[in-house]
Amino acid sequence: MVREIVKKLQNDDINYYEFAGVSTDDKPKKGVCTGSLFLEVNTGDVYAYNEASSGTWTKIASLGGS
């Protein structure tokens, strides 16, 4: 289950999220903007969202997992 950790608003528009979930979860795309982050808690991998790149999540770091 994906959990929303942080949601920042600017001018009543959502423009940033931080999510956490496991690697088998579907990473959200609807209403998510570039720069939002997703932490896979079981792998320790961190992904950043890029809406300009066809809405893709790209791995940017590995913190290590259990």
C-alpha positions as CSV (number, residue, x, y, z in Angstrom):
1,M,0.0,0.0,0.0
2,V,1.4,3.4,-1.0
3,R,1.4,6.0,1.7
4,E,1.5,9.7,1.1
5,I,4.1,11.2,3.4
6,V,4.4,14.8,2.3
7,K,2.1,17.0,0.2
8,K,3.1,20.6,-0.5
9,L,0.7,23.1,-1.9
10,Q,1.3,26.3,-3.8
11,N,-1.5,28.6,-4.8
12,D,-4.1,25.8,-4.0
13,D,-2.4,23.5,-6.5
14,I,-0.6,20.4,-5.4
15,N,2.9,20.6,-6.8
16,Y,5.0,18.1,-4.8
17,Y,4.5,14.7,-3.1
18,E,6.7,12.2,-1.2
19,F,5.4,8.7,-1.2
20,A,6.5,5.4,0.5
21,G,5.6,1.9,-0.5
22,V,7.1,-1.5,-1.4
23,S,8.7,-2.2,-4.8
24,T,5.7,-4.2,-6.0
25,D,3.3,-1.2,-5.5
26,D,2.2,0.8,-8.5
27,K,3.8,4.2,-8.2
28,P,1.2,7.0,-8.5
29,K,1.1,9.2,-11.6
30,K,-2.2,11.1,-11.4
31,G,-1.7,14.6,-10.1
32,V,1.9,14.1,-9.4
33,C,4.4,16.7,-10.6
34,T,8.1,16.6,-11.5
35,G,10.4,16.3,-8.5
36,S,8.1,14.2,-6.4
37,L,9.8,11.3,-4.6
38,F,8.9,7.7,-3.9
39,L,10.8,5.6,-1.4
40,E,10.7,1.8,-1.7
41,V,10.9,0.8,1.9
42,N,11.9,-2.8,1.2
43,T,14.8,-2.0,-1.2
44,G,15.8,1.5,0.0
45,D,15.6,2.8,-3.5
46,V,14.5,6.4,-4.1
47,Y,12.7,7.4,-7.3
48,A,12.0,10.9,-8.7
49,Y,9.0,11.6,-10.9
50,N,9.4,13.4,-14.3
51,E,6.1,14.4,-15.9
52,A,7.8,15.8,-18.9
53,S,9.3,12.4,-19.7
54,S,6.0,10.6,-20.3
55,G,5.3,10.4,-16.6
56,T,8.2,8.2,-15.6
57,W,9.7,7.4,-12.2
58,T,13.5,7.2,-12.3
59,K,15.8,5.7,-9.6
60,I,18.0,8.5,-8.2
61,A,19.5,6.8,-5.1
62,S,19.8,3.6,-3.1
63,L,19.7,3.9,0.7
64,G,19.9,0.1,1.2
65,G,17.0,-2.1,2.3
66,S,16.1,-4.9,4.5
